[in-house]
Amino acid sequence: MKSKKHFLAHLLDGRHASVWVSVLAVLMTIITAGVMLLLMGKNPLVAFASFLQGCGMLPKANYGGGSGMLSDLSDFMNYLAPMLLASLAFIVGFKAGLFNIGIAGQMLISGFTATVFVGYSHLPAAAARPLVLAVGILAGGLTGALVGFLKYQFNIHEVVSTIMINYIISYITGFFINNYYVDMLTRTSRVCSPASRLTLTNVPIAGVNCKIPFGIVIAVVMALVVQFVFDRTVFGFELKAVGQNRSCAMYSGISVGSRIVLSMAFSGVLAGLAGVTYYLGYTNTIIPKTLVGMGYDSISVALLGNSSPVGSIFAAIIVTIFQQGANYMSSMVNVAKEIASLITGILLLYASCGTYMKMRAHMVLQRAADDKEEKK
């Protein structure tokens, strides 16, 4: 037992400690969720298998006409793209010591602006889709920069300002949708033109209708770009320096104020891309006065991925499995689909304990080393 304890401590305190902490968080989440399902009288193996079936990673017993594993997998990728971009938005702010709670609002204002100015236009696809991305980047970047400016100039905490801005964006966009852009049948915003949508629909592949989301390519590329910025550029080093110790960064000559504004602007740009890939890709419509839960789920993705852009790719896949496979799991196991959000919350709880796990592992190894020295 003691050797096993030391082995686990070595894993959590070693070179790849962050990876093992994330793996342990996932395993603990599966065990906790499994026990919870057993107490509800459900079979955990069936439940977890149905999550994978709902995402196109395992075959279902039956499929409707024109659908199959590929169509479910394409839906999964369509949802994964904005989830990954939203988690990258959080990571950029977090690296600079900022907690961006306003991702949902930045997604909404970007999606709404791109919908109004490009989605309802008659532009051809060659012009509309790049413009959608450009408008999303601009709207999200400006909103994020505003948060950074309020932090730098007036020392308004970013959590407070982003929560307030979320409400402002939600009600303003809801007002315009309900009064000018509403679909009277669905009570949501009118759908965008096919030329401006970032997801191709009903594309026949291997005999089934699939979706081709351009957003997934954008998301993976941006994850690599953000990783490169933090690992290989002076700008990324300065952001991390500001996040770790602002006083020390200021003493070393770094312009802390400008880096705070730029980090939130960069975070807003990524949130803007998440917004357009969600509202003009995944859903193609906007529900008035509603902030998408993805803006908050992205925090669990970032923490599970140890605030690493590349790690967030794998973390986003895990969280998206729970979110996207919830409907099928609910029908197969006969439980509320909100159980997926509960599992995501449990995952966030365990992932946030990563620092504590590393500390405990270090204490165990240090105590073992001290005992060894005493015996000598």
ZARO-780066 format. One record per residue (C-alpha): residue in one letter; x, y, z. Coordinates in steps of 0.25 Angstrom, whole numbers, plus 5000, padded with zeros to 4 digits. Layout:
aXYZ
...
end
This chain:
m500050005000
k501150095004
s501950074990
k500650094983
k500450224990
h501850274987
f501650224972
l500450314971
a501150434978
h502350414968
l501350424956
l500650554962
d501950624965
g502750574953
r503050644940
h501650604934
a500950634947
s499950724940
v499550614930
w499350514941
v498550614950
s497550624938
v497550474936
l497250454950
a496150564950
v495450494939
l495550354945
m495050414959
t493850474951
i493550344944
i493550274957
t492650374964
a491650384953
g491650234953
v491350224967
m490250334966
l489650254954
l489650124962
l488950194974
m487850244964
g487650094959
k488350114946
n489450034939
p490750124938
l491350044927
v490050064918
a490050214922
f491550234918
a491350154905
s490150234901
f490950364903
l491950314893
q490850264884
g490150404884
c491450464879
g491650364868
m492850294874
l492050164876
p490950104867
k489550124872
a488550004871
n487650084861
y487750204852
g486750294845
g486750314830
g487950384824
s488750374838
g489850294843
m491050294852
l491750394842
s490550494844
d490650484859
l492150504858
s491950624850
d490950684859
f491950654870
m493150724863
n492150844860
y491950864875
l493350834878
a493950954870
p493251064878
m493550994891
l495050984888
l495151134884
a494351174897
s495351094905
l496551164898
a495851304901
f495851264916
i497251214916
v497851344910
g497251424920
f497651324931
k499051324927
a499151474929
g498451464943
l497051504939
f495751424940
n494951444928
i493451404932
g492951484920
i493251384909
a491751354908
g491451504906
q492651524896
m492151404888
l490751464888
i491151604883
s492051544872
g490951444867
f489851554867
t490751654860
a491251564850
t489751514848
v489251654846
f490351704837
v490651584829
g489751474832
y488551554826
s489251604814
h489251544800
l490751534799
p491351414792
a492051304801
a493451354797
a493251484803
a492151454814
r492951344822
p494251424823
l493451544827
v492751464838
l494051434844
a494551574843
v493351634849
g493351524860
i494851554863
l494551704863
a493351704872
g493951604882
g495251674882
l494651814885
t493751754896
g494951684903
a495851804901
l494751884909
v494851794920
g496351804921
f496251954920
l495351964932
k496251874939
y497551954936
q496952094937
f495952084948
n496351954955
i494951894953
h495051744955
e494951664942
v493951564949
v492951684953
s493151754939
t492951634931
i491651584938
m491051724937
i491451734922
n490851594920
y489451644925
i489551774917
i489951694904
s488851594907
y487751694908
i488151784897
t488251674887
g486951614892
f486251754890
f486751764875
i486451614872
n485051624878
n484751754871
y485451744858
y486051614855
v485051514861
d484451394854
m483051394858
l482851244857
t484051204866
r484251334874
t485751324871
s486551414862
r486351384847
v487351284841
c488551334833
s488751314819
p489451184815
a490551264808
s490951324822
r490851194830
l492151134835
t491550994834
l491150924822
t489950834824
n489350714818
v490650674811
p490550534806
i491650444811
a491650294811
g490150294809
v489850384820
n489550534822
c490650604829
k491150744834
i492450794830
p492850904841
f493950994836
g494051044851
i494750914855
v495950944846
i495951094851
a495951044866
v497050944864
v497951044857
m497651144868
a498051054879
l499351034872
v499551184870
v499251214884
q500251104889
f501251164880
v501051304885
f501251264900
d502451174897
r503151244886
t502851394886
v503251514895
f501751554896
g501351424902
f502551424912
e502051564916
l500651514918
k501051404927
a502051494935
v500851594937
g499951474941
q501051414951
n501451544958
r501051684953
s501951764962
c503151684957
a502751694943
m502651844944
y503951854951
s504551784939
g504051884929
i502751814924
s501651904922
v500651834931
g499451924927
s499551904912
r499751754914
i498551744922
v497751814911
l498351734900
s498151594908
m496651624909
a496551674895
f497251544890
s496351464899
g495151534893
v495651504879
l495651354882
a494251374889
g493751444877
l494251334868
a493451234877
g492251324876
v492151324861
t492551174860
y491351144870
y490251244865
l490651244850
g491051094850
y490551004861
t489151074863
n488951174852
t488051254861
i488051324874
i487051314886
p486751454891
k487251484905
t487951354907
l489451334909
v489951204904
g490451104915
m491751074907
g492351204912
y492351144926
d492651004922
s493951054915
i494451084929
s494450934932
v495150904919
a496251004922
l496450954936
l496450804931
g497450834921
n498350894931
s498151034924
s498950974912
p498451014898
v498850874893
g498350804906
s497050874904
i496750804891
f496650674898
a495950734910
a494950794900
i494650654894
i494350594908
v493450704912
t492750714899
i492450564900
f491650584912
q490950704906
q490650654892
g490350514896
a489350554907
n488050544899
y488350404895
m488850364908
s487550414914
s486650334905
m487450214907
v487650214922
n486350294925
v486950404933
a486950554932
k487950604921
e488350704931
i489150594938
a490250634927
s490350774933
l490450704947
i491550614942
t492250734936
g492150814949
i492750694956
l493950694946
l494150834948
l494250814963
y495250704962
a496050784952
s496150904961
c496750814971
g497950794963
t498850894971
y498450824984
m498750684978
k500150734974
m500450794987
r499950664995
a500850584986
h502050674988
m501850665003
v501750515003
l503050504995
q503750605004
r503250525016
a503850395010
a505150465007
d505250515022
d504950385027
k506050325019
e507050425023
e506650395038
k506950245036
k508350275031
end
